[in-house]
Amino acid sequence: MPTEEELFEAVDALLAGEPQLPPPAERARLREAAGVTQARLAQVLKSTTQTVKNWEAGRSEPRPPRLQAYRRLLEGWAAQYPPEPVPETFTAAAPQEPTPPPSFAPAPAAPVPEAAPAERPKPTSTSRRPATKKATPKPTAAADPRFPHGPLAVLDGEGNAYCAGGVVLDCPAKTIPQLVDWTLTESGLGAPRLHRHGKDADPLIALTAAAAVRLGLPERLEGPEARRSLRLPEDHPVVKQIAKAKWKLTQRGFGPWPRIYRPAQAGQRRCVQLAVLPWDALDTRAWPGAADLSPADLARVLGTYAQRVLTPRGSTAVSGLELMTALRPPTRPVNDDATGAWVSGPNPGALTAPVDPAPPEATAEHPVAQGWDGGFLDEEAYQWVRDVQLLSDEECLLPHAVGLDINTAFLAAAARLSVGLGEPVHVDRPVFDKKVPGSWYVDLSHIELDPRLPSPFTPSGRRPDGPAWYATPTVAYAVELGYDVTPTEAYIRTETGPYLDPWHDRLKTAYVDTLADLGVTGNLDEHAFLTAMEHHKQTDPGLAAVLTAIKSTVKGGIGKLRERPQGRHYRDGERWPALERPTWSPDIRAAVISKARVNMHRKMRKTAEAVGLYPLAVLSDCVVYPSPGPSPLDFLPRTRDGKPVPGSFRLGPTPGLAKVEGVQTMAWAVDLMEQQYNPARHIKGDGHDAVLEGE
């Protein structure tokens, strides 16, 4: 038996051991509460973003000296952001101005859209039975006890609600109001907020065609008026049922993505999101093959997207925009010094209020652009074809044309991009500063580059013919190329920040993790990577649909930053609903696209400098090269030790790296070029059109 002295020595040694850290989930909560991204934390601790992710996922632990520094940082954050006890019971809530106590509840890592249901009672009369499913999404965090059945369910015509985790619930509802009541009181569906100042996600019920008919909805929207407006008429029986039960619809009405709620009472609202699948709620370009899945498999697919991105709120474009708000809410609770009450205040680093753009940043129909004749920003993606007269005989004799596609190019461009968060400020004769987001009126027409490359300053690839408006990344690239720039005027932002960083981090992780589930991992060599990419869509068609939806979320979210007016009754100069969103920011969209285009040009320029290889055509994030073989490994430049030339194209599964888009014969590409068609648009072959398919 050990002596008392030996036991005391052992205890003292344990007390003097390595400093202990809070649990991984608490580490992530504290960082998010402080508004710090994983990339920024990695920079401070002289580590990598993936290492920080591993610490917060519990896959690894920091070692000295980072351990002590990390512990000190967490202790400081813990003192500033103590957790709030979770209430024992709750009812569904809706968007509201927060009235919190001095501390706030932790934010579990799970998807969330805009509205804020509070806690819902666990099911009491709902029976459960196992669901047949092909696979279950890998959990990334412990299930929230408030939402035991996950974020959503797919309802069939027999009253079976298939949940994301494989559970099947009995849903007795025969009408839409009954379905809403059941969802809020018995289903146990929903998802916790992504940010501590955000709002919990409302439950989503996806209706199959049979379920829609059972609930009194038409299987398809009939008639020209219904098809044009994509919503039920006001006198439809279902719309009347909703009104009679004292539920409300949003201004979008009862369309493919109806949102049903009751106005806030005592700071709370009850809210349910529906997706009517036979009304094309899931666009086939963003969700290929999803319409053919069984309810159980569709629940798995939508659940994986909800877990990795957020619970769908509409199209992938809508979800992309909602994710920005979920990760950086516009408001937070602040204490009013005068009254001592908690009131809503702007959230630092977020887009907090609608702001009109500068005239050159607006669309032509925008109110601020009426009467403006000073030109507009033209920061769009590439659509360029090389003049066939500039093709050499050696190029024409090569057998293949190979298309390279940049993985989620807009997402890669969003990383660490400083954007404007406030109103534009006009400046005459400014000195250009690449760190200042804005729009610059400058003449870049004197810059002469190799005509076998597209101009980096215009989406057409043609050399500018005079002064024009450019976003900061475009002008910064001119400086990088060694040219003097002298703007005559600018609209700059003085309030700036990396607004899109959390959005980038979450979508990058979702993209990489989904590719890994399909067998395309970061540890594959280039040959294995190309082989895996050839077959990854056949590995699991459901997960392949999730991957496509993630990519569509990126492009659609950036596009929604400059949503144009809709409807045949609109007249130029009138305001439209999108302008009242803090996230209507065409300057941010322009900066992202500008940086993506510049990134593409830099890779093409580095490739040309290394081996004298020039592209045939570019379309957005796809570039086509002549090649002696059918693989990009046959033409991509290498250093002496066999590695990719720095700054040129590299193959791999992460955003910003490249994959094969398609391979055709060189004769095929030249024929299209002679007809003024873009080979990058059709490089996939078999009738594929990259533009029509949303690529």
Phi and psi in degrees as a GROMACS rama.xvg file:
@    title "Ramachandran Plot"
@    xaxis  label "Phi"
@    yaxis  label "Psi"
@TYPE xy
-69.9927  151.398  PRO-2
-80.6965  165.025  THR-3
-60.092  -39.5186  GLU-4
-63.8611  -40.1416  GLU-5
-65.3479  -39.6133  GLU-6
-65.485  -42.3218  LEU-7
-62.4904  -39.7933  PHE-8
-63.0157  -39.5922  GLU-9
-65.5384  -41.6197  ALA-10
-65.133  -43.1261  VAL-11
-60.6099  -40.005  ASP-12
-63.9892  -38.3007  ALA-13
-66.5132  -42.0079  LEU-14
-64.407  -31.4035  LEU-15
-89.6994  5.83171  ALA-16
-74.8204  -159.381  GLY-17
-59.8784  140.003  GLU-18
-62.9015  138.52  PRO-19
-90.6637  146.828  GLN-20
-109.578  155.758  LEU-21
-66.3904  165.497  PRO-22
-56.8447  155.653  PRO-23
-54.2327  -41.9536  PRO-24
-63.4647  -35.6841  ALA-25
-70.6101  -33.5901  GLU-26
-60.8932  -45.2416  ARG-27
-64.9279  -40.4013  ALA-28
-61.352  -44.4461  ARG-29
-64.4596  -41.3271  LEU-30
-64.3042  -44.4804  ARG-31
-65.266  -36.3817  GLU-32
-63.2703  -33.8496  ALA-33
-80.911  -5.91285  ALA-34
72.7386  28.2444  GLY-35
-106.994  133.395  VAL-36
-81.0923  162.53  THR-37
-62.0925  -36.9938  GLN-38
-64.3881  -41.3904  ALA-39
-66.5682  -41.3804  ARG-40
-63.1076  -40.5722  LEU-41
-62.4044  -37.8444  ALA-42
-64.4464  -42.8231  GLN-43
-64.4346  -40.7253  VAL-44
-89.8526  9.36768  LEU-45
54.0911  47.2662  LYS-46
-130.52  -159.176  SER-47
-117.591  157.232  THR-48
-60.361  -39.7592  THR-49
-64.2483  -35.6735  GLN-50
-64.2615  -42.4319  THR-51
-62.5864  -41.4922  VAL-52
-59.229  -41.3583  LYS-53
-63.8109  -39.4285  ASN-54
-62.6073  -42.3029  TRP-55
-78.9516  -15.1794  GLU-56
-97.4642  -4.97486  ALA-57
79.8749  12.977  GLY-58
-81.8998  -21.9185  ARG-59
-154.587  168.137  SER-60
-125.786  146.244  GLU-61
-67.7597  153.5  PRO-62
-119.572  156.644  ARG-63
-55.3778  145.83  PRO-64
-86.6788  -5.18916  PRO-65
-65.1038  -30.5505  ARG-66
-56.9156  -49.5173  LEU-67
-66.0391  -40.097  GLN-68
-66.7446  -41.4697  ALA-69
-65.2629  -42.0155  TYR-70
-63.269  -41.7355  ARG-71
-62.7123  -41.7363  ARG-72
-63.9813  -44.7206  LEU-73
-64.4156  -37.806  LEU-74
-64.2291  -38.8984  GLU-75
-65.2922  -42.8556  GLY-76
-65.8903  -38.8372  TRP-77
-61.6662  -35.561  ALA-78
-69.1673  -32.4027  ALA-79
-83.3589  -31.8055  GLN-80
-129.135  69.1009  TYR-81
-68.9982  148.156  PRO-82
-72.9288  152.884  PRO-83
-101.708  135.374  GLU-84
-59.2858  137.197  PRO-85
-75.6534  131.227  VAL-86
-59.1284  151.188  PRO-87
-72.7111  -40.0241  GLU-88
-133.852  160.733  THR-89
-163.167  165.931  PHE-90
-123.281  165.345  THR-91
-63.859  138.148  ALA-92
-118.698  170.642  ALA-93
-133.991  176.849  ALA-94
-52.5631  132.162  PRO-95
-158.765  161.678  GLN-96
-79.515  126.493  GLU-97
-69.634  145.353  PRO-98
-132.134  67.2394  THR-99
-89.3059  166.875  PRO-100
-76.4707  179.945  PRO-101
-61.7634  -15.3504  PRO-102
-124.63  164.05  SER-103
-129.328  154.937  PHE-104
-69.7878  148.179  ALA-105
-64.6737  153.361  PRO-106
-108.592  100.409  ALA-107
-62.1678  149.316  PRO-108
-80.4866  96.0503  ALA-109
-158.731  161.338  ALA-110
-66.3911  151.778  PRO-111
-154.29  133.898  VAL-112
-95.3325  -155.77  PRO-113
-71.2679  -51.7196  GLU-114
-75.1374  165.655  ALA-115
-126.403  83.3402  ALA-116
-74.6132  138.108  PRO-117
-84.1422  -167.234  ALA-118
-65.8548  150.416  GLU-119
-120.727  146.644  ARG-120
-61.875  148.006  PRO-121
-69.7424  155.217  LYS-122
-59.09  138.751  PRO-123
-113.502  -42.565  THR-124
-108.252  10.0784  SER-125
-90.3372  127.87  THR-126
-93.2066  157.142  SER-127
-129.387  149.303  ARG-128
-147.774  154.895  ARG-129
-61.8602  142.678  PRO-130
-99.7047  144.898  ALA-131
-79.1374  132.097  THR-132
-152.244  154.164  LYS-133
-82.2744  -33.719  LYS-134
-162.183  162.082  ALA-135
-117.104  132.235  THR-136
-56.1879  141.508  PRO-137
-68.7768  127.976  LYS-138
-69.6048  143.29  PRO-139
-109.544  -12.4919  THR-140
-158.133  161.814  ALA-141
-62.9293  141.947  ALA-142
-61.7699  139.625  ALA-143
-75.4493  124.608  ASP-144
-63.0404  -19.3997  PRO-145
-72.6247  -23.5649  ARG-146
-128.19  70.1252  PHE-147
-64.2896  -20.4462  PRO-148
-109.542  17.016  HIS-149
86.5527  -169.217  GLY-150
-84.9992  -17.9906  PRO-151
-158.619  170.806  LEU-152
-148.865  153.242  ALA-153
-110.571  121.996  VAL-154
-100.167  129.983  LEU-155
-100.414  -176.424  ASP-156
-76.1229  -7.74766  GLY-157
-100.209  7.31256  GLU-158
82.5166  19.3186  GLY-159
-95.4273  123.633  ASN-160
-105.26  106.729  ALA-161
-86.2681  119.807  TYR-162
-94.8847  164.952  CYS-163
-64.869  -30.037  ALA-164
-85.9986  5.11136  GLY-165
98.7045  -4.44952  GLY-166
-82.0936  144.748  VAL-167
-115.909  125.063  VAL-168
-104.055  146.757  LEU-169
-83.3859  121.199  ASP-170
-114.396  108.408  CYS-171
-82.492  -0.327292  PRO-172
-60.95  137.204  ALA-173
-113.91  -9.98995  LYS-174
-133.4  164.54  THR-175
-62.3474  -45.9672  ILE-176
-59.3122  -38.3307  PRO-177
-64.7785  -38.4745  GLN-178
-63.1552  -41.9297  LEU-179
-63.691  -45.6803  VAL-180
-59.978  -46.463  ASP-181
-61.3531  -42.3912  TRP-182
-61.3779  -41.2872  THR-183
-81.6439  -25.1065  LEU-184
-106.297  -26.1447  THR-185
-125.87  -22.2017  GLU-186
-73.3325  -29.4446  SER-187
68.9593  28.7943  GLY-188
-100.385  149.955  LEU-189
148.693  179.482  GLY-190
-149.701  144.223  ALA-191
-74.4189  160.92  PRO-192
-65.4375  156.011  ARG-193
-87.1824  -26.5708  LEU-194
-127.982  145.51  HIS-195
-61.0177  -25.0439  ARG-196
-97.3744  5.02674  HIS-197
-88.0606  -159.93  GLY-198
-132.891  144.694  LYS-199
-63.2339  153.858  ASP-200
-81.5549  138.369  ALA-201
-71.4759  150.259  ASP-202
-67.6115  147.824  PRO-203
-113.635  130.47  LEU-204
-117.33  117.883  ILE-205
-94.4815  127.262  ALA-206
-100.784  122.367  LEU-207
-71.7418  171.78  THR-208
-59.931  -42.3019  ALA-209
-65.7308  -39.0849  ALA-210
-66.1188  -40.0284  ALA-211
-60.2749  -45.3092  ALA-212
-64.4395  -41.7397  VAL-213
-60.3384  -32.6022  ARG-214
-90.3361  7.254  LEU-215
92.3536  8.9134  GLY-216
-93.0156  150.994  LEU-217
-70.4321  144.793  PRO-218
-64.1917  -33.2422  GLU-219
-132.932  155.529  ARG-220
-79.6313  119.099  LEU-221
-101.574  152.673  GLU-222
91.4481  147.94  GLY-223
-62.2524  -36.2397  PRO-224
-67.2759  -43.8001  GLU-225
-65.1624  -41.8113  ALA-226
-66.07  -37.0519  ARG-227
-71.5282  -40.7046  ARG-228
-90.2917  -17.1295  SER-229
54.8937  46.5486  LEU-230
-157.216  157.421  ARG-231
-70.4576  145.943  LEU-232
-67.193  158.133  PRO-233
-62.535  -24.3583  GLU-234
-95.3986  11.6225  ASP-235
-69.2389  142.764  HIS-236
-54.5173  -37.3407  PRO-237
-66.8664  -41.2468  VAL-238
-63.2302  -39.0966  VAL-239
-66.4797  -38.9268  LYS-240
-59.5402  -43.2159  GLN-241
-62.3648  -44.8308  ILE-242
-66.3839  -40.4601  ALA-243
-63.8242  -34.3266  LYS-244
-82.3262  6.98862  ALA-245
65.6862  30.11  LYS-246
-97.6462  162.152  TRP-247
-128.534  156.34  LYS-248
-110.047  151.303  LEU-249
-70.0166  176.612  THR-250
-63.051  -19.7243  GLN-251
-71.9169  -12.5137  ARG-252
72.0924  -160.128  GLY-253
-97.618  86.8978  PHE-254
-112.366  -154.244  GLY-255
-62.8578  -26.8917  PRO-256
-126.401  64.6767  TRP-257
-71.782  144.285  PRO-258
-119.261  120.751  ARG-259
-115.002  129.867  ILE-260
-151.786  171.863  TYR-261
-121.687  142.9  ARG-262
-57.4804  154.208  PRO-263
-61.2982  136.202  ALA-264
-131.829  124.669  GLN-265
56.0646  38.3009  ALA-266
78.528  11.4162  GLY-267
-132.755  150.031  GLN-268
-140.788  149.319  ARG-269
-104.112  130.877  ARG-270
-147.181  137.38  CYS-271
-135.727  137.907  VAL-272
-102.974  132.146  GLN-273
-113.058  153.224  LEU-274
-130.578  115.418  ALA-275
-91.9024  99.8792  VAL-276
-62.2201  -41.3075  LEU-277
-68.9841  -9.52709  PRO-278
-95.8021  20.981  TRP-279
63.5113  39.7209  ASP-280
-60.8908  -34.7572  ALA-281
-101.712  102.343  LEU-282
-60.0301  129.972  ASP-283
-65.1594  -22.9431  THR-284
-71.8709  -32.6542  ARG-285
-92.7843  -28.7597  ALA-286
-126.607  65.6159  TRP-287
-62.9277  129.75  PRO-288
80.4638  -5.53901  GLY-289
-64.5434  -33.2347  ALA-290
-66.1166  -20.0296  ALA-291
-93.2603  -3.10715  ASP-292
-79.8001  152.431  LEU-293
-69.4101  160.562  SER-294
-55.3762  -39.0411  PRO-295
-65.1485  -44.0677  ALA-296
-69.8365  -35.8588  ASP-297
-65.666  -37.5481  LEU-298
-62.9161  -38.7875  ALA-299
-63.2292  -44.2915  ARG-300
-66.0617  -50.6262  VAL-301
-64.4971  -35.337  LEU-302
-65.7814  -37.8879  GLY-303
-63.4728  -43.4289  THR-304
-62.4248  -44.1309  TYR-305
-62.3855  -38.6726  ALA-306
-69.2233  -37.7846  GLN-307
-95.2527  -27.1148  ARG-308
-114.361  -81.9579  VAL-309
-172.603  164.708  LEU-310
-61.2499  126.014  THR-311
-55.302  137.834  PRO-312
-114.803  -2.66934  ARG-313
164.739  -144.433  GLY-314
-61.75  165.846  SER-315
-63.0723  -28.7694  THR-316
-64.8984  -45.5472  ALA-317
-61.5389  -43.2692  VAL-318
-64.0528  -37.73  SER-319
-61.893  -40.3035  GLY-320
-71.8775  -41.0107  LEU-321
-62.9177  -32.5607  GLU-322
-64.1592  -37.4757  LEU-323
-58.5394  -45.7855  MET-324
-69.1929  -37.4522  THR-325
-64.6173  -34.1119  ALA-326
-86.5882  -25.2431  LEU-327
-134.33  77.9362  ARG-328
-58.4635  146.014  PRO-329
-70.5369  -24.5769  PRO-330
-126.656  164.104  THR-331
-147.581  158.756  ARG-332
-72.5625  133.259  PRO-333
-131.885  152.516  VAL-334
-89.5751  125.587  ASN-335
-79.0735  114.115  ASP-336
-60.838  -31.0918  ASP-337
-74.2259  -41.4628  ALA-338
-106.502  -18.175  THR-339
78.7623  1.81923  GLY-340
-88.359  156.26  ALA-341
-86.817  126.834  TRP-342
-128.911  168.823  VAL-343
-83.733  131.819  SER-344
-135.458  165.093  GLY-345
-64.8389  143.916  PRO-346
-92.6939  117.698  ASN-347
-56.6335  137.953  PRO-348
86.9705  -3.80672  GLY-349
-106.977  165.885  ALA-350
-83.3956  110.906  LEU-351
-101.432  -17.8613  THR-352
-156.469  152.993  ALA-353
-61.6262  136.109  PRO-354
-133.946  129.541  VAL-355
-72.267  142.046  ASP-356
-77.193  172.216  PRO-357
-69.8112  152.769  ALA-358
-51.8483  -43.7337  PRO-359
-70.6488  -15.7969  PRO-360
-88.7593  -16.267  GLU-361
-79.7216  165.676  ALA-362
-80.9299  160.885  THR-363
-62.1018  -27.109  ALA-364
-88.3241  -5.81554  GLU-365
-65.4003  145.5  HIS-366
-54.0728  -39.1152  PRO-367
-72.2217  -14.1035  VAL-368
-92.8931  -5.45447  ALA-369
-68.8217  122.37  GLN-370
85.4486  -2.73458  GLY-371
-81.323  128.335  TRP-372
-127.853  23.84  ASP-373
-94.7017  10.508  GLY-374
90.1141  162.065  GLY-375
-128.633  156.823  PHE-376
-58.8461  138.448  LEU-377
-126.836  55.6021  ASP-378
-91.877  92.8178  GLU-379
-128.425  170.263  GLU-380
-72.4282  159.044  ALA-381
-62.4263  142.164  TYR-382
-146.653  87.9168  GLN-383
-137.144  141.897  TRP-384
-130.002  132.614  VAL-385
-68.3435  143.137  ARG-386
-60.665  127.359  ASP-387
-62.3263  -21.8306  VAL-388
-67.4632  -17.4751  GLN-389
-94.3703  5.25121  LEU-390
-80.5876  133.053  LEU-391
-84.9002  161.654  SER-392
-61.3536  -38.1283  ASP-393
-62.2799  -40.6874  GLU-394
-64.6598  -44.4326  GLU-395
-64.8817  -25.7315  CYS-396
-85.2397  -9.23554  LEU-397
-67.619  145.336  LEU-398
-80.1355  -22.6139  PRO-399
-127.473  153.349  HIS-400
-120.994  122.634  ALA-401
-116.549  128.31  VAL-402
-95.66  129.007  GLY-403
-107.727  134.153  LEU-404
-115.964  132.453  ASP-405
-83.2238  124.366  ILE-406
-60.1422  124.232  ASN-407
34.9524  62.988  THR-408
-59.0554  -39.3926  ALA-409
-66.9463  -34.8119  PHE-410
-66.2537  -43.7607  LEU-411
-60.6674  -37.4864  ALA-412
-69.0666  -26.5418  ALA-413
-74.9146  -17.2792  ALA-414
-65.8939  128.008  ALA-415
56.4076  30.2304  ARG-416
-93.552  118.867  LEU-417
-80.853  126.805  SER-418
-127.545  166.322  VAL-419
-77.9307  139.759  GLY-420
-113.498  -4.40974  LEU-421
-134.283  -159.35  GLY-422
-75.9083  151.589  GLU-423
-74.1408  146.074  PRO-424
-119.57  125.049  VAL-425
-81.4425  136.383  HIS-426
-134.997  131.616  VAL-427
-92.7629  141.81  ASP-428
49.092  53.0663  ARG-429
-76.5205  155.886  PRO-430
-90.6286  123.518  VAL-431
-65.4705  135.683  PHE-432
-133.59  116.485  ASP-433
-66.1418  -13.5677  LYS-434
-87.8127  -5.40245  LYS-435
-102.155  115.497  VAL-436
-68.1276  141.615  PRO-437
167.974  -169.42  GLY-438
-123.831  129.683  SER-439
-121.581  132.383  TRP-440
-96.5703  109.979  TYR-441
-150.058  151.589  VAL-442
-96.1914  113.781  ASP-443
-111.902  12.5936  LEU-444
-71.4159  -16.1963  SER-445
-79.3241  -9.49653  HIS-446
-82.4096  115.504  ILE-447
-107.99  120.982  GLU-448
-120.279  171.331  LEU-449
-58.4626  123.922  ASP-450
-67.0456  -11.3268  PRO-451
-79.6208  -4.16882  ARG-452
-114.568  148.634  LEU-453
-70.2946  151.96  PRO-454
-64.1208  137.589  SER-455
-77.7848  -3.77215  PRO-456
-100.557  -9.33305  PHE-457
-134.883  146.197  THR-458
-66.4526  -26.5397  PRO-459
-75.9877  -15.1425  SER-460
81.9672  -0.439938  GLY-461
-84.7298  149.759  ARG-462
-63.9918  135.92  ARG-463
-59.1208  148.011  PRO-464
-107.574  13.0932  ASP-465
167.024  -172.033  GLY-466
-63.4425  149.467  PRO-467
-158.215  170.313  ALA-468
-88.8364  134.952  TRP-469
-136.193  148.396  TYR-470
-76.3356  161.645  ALA-471
-53.3597  -46.7073  THR-472
-59.4475  -33.7289  PRO-473
-67.8298  -46.0055  THR-474
-66.9369  -37.9296  VAL-475
-61.6904  -33.4947  ALA-476
-70.0116  -35.3393  TYR-477
-60.6293  -40.9961  ALA-478
-65.4139  -40.9672  VAL-479
-59.5118  -34.3093  GLU-480
-76.0799  -5.43515  LEU-481
98.586  16.0242  GLY-482
-103.636  149.521  TYR-483
-81.1742  139.272  ASP-484
-125.909  137.281  VAL-485
-133.653  84.826  THR-486
-62.714  143.503  PRO-487
-91.2355  -25.6332  THR-488
-159.037  167.692  GLU-489
-159.733  156.96  ALA-490
-116.448  110.338  TYR-491
-114.368  166.137  ILE-492
-113.361  130.705  ARG-493
-93.1567  -23.6575  THR-494
-100.383  111.981  GLU-495
-133.929  169.617  THR-496
172.144  165.628  GLY-497
-82.7106  65.3959  PRO-498
-54.6207  -37.2064  TYR-499
-87.2304  -0.697115  LEU-500
-57.819  -50.193  ASP-501
-62.5973  -36.6636  PRO-502
-61.0849  -46.3886  TRP-503
-60.3536  -47.4024  HIS-504
-62.0801  -43.2617  ASP-505
-68.87  -44.0241  ARG-506
-71.0176  -34.0999  LEU-507
-63.0126  -45.8287  LYS-508
-61.9624  -42.4617  THR-509
-61.5971  -42.5808  ALA-510
-66.0758  -49.0038  TYR-511
-66.2334  -42.6672  VAL-512
-65.1059  -39.2246  ASP-513
-69.6673  -41.0559  THR-514
-60.1575  -40.8094  LEU-515
-63.1632  -39.6307  ALA-516
-63.1942  -24.6127  ASP-517
-91.7634  8.83908  LEU-518
92.4982  6.00755  GLY-519
-107.193  97.2739  VAL-520
-110.493  164.585  THR-521
-73.3501  -13.4722  GLY-522
-92.0687  4.60081  ASN-523
-77.1906  142.664  LEU-524
-75.1001  174.311  ASP-525
-63.1104  -40.1998  GLU-526
-64.7721  -44.7551  HIS-527
-66.279  -35.3111  ALA-528
-62.761  -46.943  PHE-529
-62.8341  -39.0531  LEU-530
-65.7632  -43.9872  THR-531
-63.5383  -37.6  ALA-532
-68.5076  -26.3991  MET-533
-66.5654  -28.3333  GLU-534
-120.719  3.07658  HIS-535
-65.2901  -30.3469  HIS-536
-70.7031  -24.4377  LYS-537
-82.9487  -15.2795  GLN-538
-61.4723  -44.8221  THR-539
-158.141  98.4041  ASP-540
-56.9494  -32.5722  PRO-541
-64.3947  -48.0353  GLY-542
-67.2748  -31.2725  LEU-543
-62.2897  -36.6309  ALA-544
-66.181  -37.8553  ALA-545
-61.8292  -42.7873  VAL-546
-61.1585  -44.4236  LEU-547
-62.8276  -40.1677  THR-548
-63.8698  -37.6667  ALA-549
-63.6394  -45.3972  ILE-550
-63.0643  -40.1634  LYS-551
-67.1669  -31.9023  SER-552
-63.0487  -38.9747  THR-553
-63.5529  -56.2229  VAL-554
-65.2423  -43.0851  LYS-555
-66.2206  -38.0429  GLY-556
-63.3023  -42.7073  GLY-557
-65.4818  -40.6484  ILE-558
-62.7977  -36.7447  GLY-559
-66.2244  -17.0383  LYS-560
-63.731  -17.4444  LEU-561
-133.281  52.9305  ARG-562
-65.3246  129.595  GLU-563
-85.3529  163.808  ARG-564
-66.7838  149.86  PRO-565
-125.575  154.106  GLN-566
105.872  140.919  GLY-567
-74.6022  -10.8659  ARG-568
-92.4845  -0.995264  HIS-569
-71.5452  144.207  TYR-570
-125.684  139.625  ARG-571
-53.4747  138.87  ASP-572
96.181  -16.0768  GLY-573
-82.2915  150.877  GLU-574
-80.1676  151.988  ARG-575
-126.563  160.992  TRP-576
-54.3438  -37.2509  PRO-577
-60.1598  -26.3202  ALA-578
-67.3557  -16.753  LEU-579
-89.7369  5.33749  GLU-580
-91.5323  138.086  ARG-581
-59.0055  -26.3075  PRO-582
-86.1953  5.59001  THR-583
-80.6891  97.3285  TRP-584
-139.592  83.0886  SER-585
-63.0226  -23.8299  PRO-586
-68.5622  -34.538  ASP-587
-69.5048  -43.1321  ILE-588
-57.7413  -45.6004  ARG-589
-61.3276  -40.2591  ALA-590
-65.3751  -40.8806  ALA-591
-64.8107  -48.0237  VAL-592
-66.2254  -39.3574  ILE-593
-58.335  -46.5256  SER-594
-67.0316  -37.5471  LYS-595
-64.2274  -41.2075  ALA-596
-67.4078  -40.8866  ARG-597
-63.9785  -42.0893  VAL-598
-58.9004  -42.0258  ASN-599
-63.8212  -44.3996  MET-600
-63.8543  -39.7293  HIS-601
-60.4442  -42.0298  ARG-602
-65.6833  -41.3867  LYS-603
-65.5322  -39.2734  MET-604
-66.5793  -43.2512  ARG-605
-63.4417  -38.0885  LYS-606
-65.2661  -42.6667  THR-607
-64.4321  -41.8816  ALA-608
-65.6431  -31.8158  GLU-609
-78.5265  -44.2535  ALA-610
-134.399  9.14831  VAL-611
66.7726  31.1314  GLY-612
-103.133  130.635  LEU-613
-123.849  146.401  TYR-614
-74.3751  156.115  PRO-615
-88.2394  -36.0072  LEU-616
-163.817  157.866  ALA-617
-137.762  136.44  VAL-618
-134.947  105.802  LEU-619
56.2722  -108.769  SER-620
-103.078  15.7123  ASP-621
-117.056  131.884  CYS-622
-127.159  138.864  VAL-623
-110.866  130.596  VAL-624
-121.373  146.786  TYR-625
-72.0787  145.476  PRO-626
-147.615  144.292  SER-627
-74.4974  -12.8548  PRO-628
-141.162  173.239  GLY-629
-83.6505  6.11104  PRO-630
-120.489  147.044  SER-631
-62.8682  -21.3454  PRO-632
-67.8973  -13.4674  LEU-633
-80.9165  -12.9329  ASP-634
-136.752  -17.4803  PHE-635
-64.7032  137.198  LEU-636
-71.2541  150.358  PRO-637
-131.143  152.333  ARG-638
-80.7474  177.636  THR-639
-63.0023  -28.4437  ARG-640
-91.5455  12.5717  ASP-641
86.6229  6.40136  GLY-642
-92.9864  157.218  LYS-643
-59.0827  143.326  PRO-644
-63.5214  129.336  VAL-645
-54.2766  133.219  PRO-646
88.3718  -12.6304  GLY-647
-91.2944  -169.633  SER-648
-72.5286  135.814  PHE-649
-126.408  142.035  ARG-650
-87.064  141.941  LEU-651
165.952  171.455  GLY-652
-92.9612  -0.991135  PRO-653
-96.7399  158.511  THR-654
-54.465  135.464  PRO-655
96.5968  -21.8338  GLY-656
-87.8868  174.502  LEU-657
-115.736  157.539  ALA-658
-140.059  170.709  LYS-659
-79.623  129.613  VAL-660
-91.7837  -35.3097  GLU-661
174.347  164.184  GLY-662
-134.631  130.627  VAL-663
-136.13  177.632  GLN-664
-79.7569  153.933  THR-665
-64.0935  -35.9172  MET-666
-61.8918  -38.6051  ALA-667
-61.2039  -44.7546  TRP-668
-65.9579  -43.2174  ALA-669
-64.6889  -38.4161  VAL-670
-61.2385  -43.7076  ASP-671
-64.2681  -41.997  LEU-672
-61.8731  -38.9519  MET-673
-66.6147  -26.527  GLU-674
-91.4604  9.40856  GLN-675
68.0201  25.2822  GLN-676
-98.991  157.536  TYR-677
-97.4992  113.331  ASN-678
-59.593  -29.364  PRO-679
-65.2388  -24.022  ALA-680
-73.379  -27.2105  ARG-681
-122.465  14.1657  HIS-682
-64.4512  -22.7972  ILE-683
-67.3244  -26.617  LYS-684
77.1853  -175.357  GLY-685
54.704  36.1671  ASP-686
79.5992  5.47999  GLY-687
-69.1384  138.085  HIS-688
-126.594  111.46  ASP-689
-60.6327  -35.4839  ALA-690
-71.4546  -48.1577  VAL-691
-65.3166  -28.8182  LEU-692
-88.896  4.21328  GLU-693
80.1636  15.6036  GLY-694
